[in-house]
Amino acid sequence: FGARLDDQQSLKPVRPPGSVEESRFLEICIRCGECFKVCPNHVLQPLAFEQGLEGLWTPYAELDWAGCDSSCNACGQVCPTEAILPLPLEEKRVTKMGLAIVDPGTCLPHVGAEACQLCVDECRGAGYQAIEFTRVRTERADGGMDEWLAPVVLGDKCVGCGLCQMRCYQVNVKDRQVLELSAIVVETGE
């Protein structure tokens, strides 16, 4: 969802790992910008008016741009109000920001367009092992069937870091232009 603020205004933005509950976050975040300054990948960006005045200049994860680095906990270390808690790195690595959701209507192997494992490789490379393959069958124009290995997110292992979304967006949307939006996006819950 971090990249879909304009499309899904009723949903909450993906906040940095260790952020307190949303209503409390909006009360205590002083919009100082310290978290933006220390974010090595610049994944943290300021909200504009997507949440109205209440959310203005608060940090959210722009996951089409970058993912949250598994070896960084800097945002929580510099937050003066503990709107973002100062989590030890071991705890940060297992703290959920959201949950990655694969769109089976656009994901290239799910629709039978081509093989793709960008999100799986990115997740494994970060050490999360939260996306694996499942076999899907798709019907060809001639009536025959093809079988593909397609990604599926393991909800109990996904922390919502957005590395998968960033990789799909950067390659399949920006570079190759075979998709209009990333086929895997991180969403937040209640």
Secondary structure, 3 states (H helix, E strand, C coil): CCCCCCCCCCCCCCCCCCECCHHHHHHHCCCCCHHHHHCCCCCEEECCCCCCHHHCCCEEECCCCCCCCCCCCHHHHHCCCCCECCCCHHHHCCCCCCEEEECCCCCCCCCCCCCCCHHHHHHHHCCCCCEEEEEEEEECCCCCEEEEEEEEECCCCCCCCCHHHHHHHHHHHHHCCCCCCCCEEEECCC
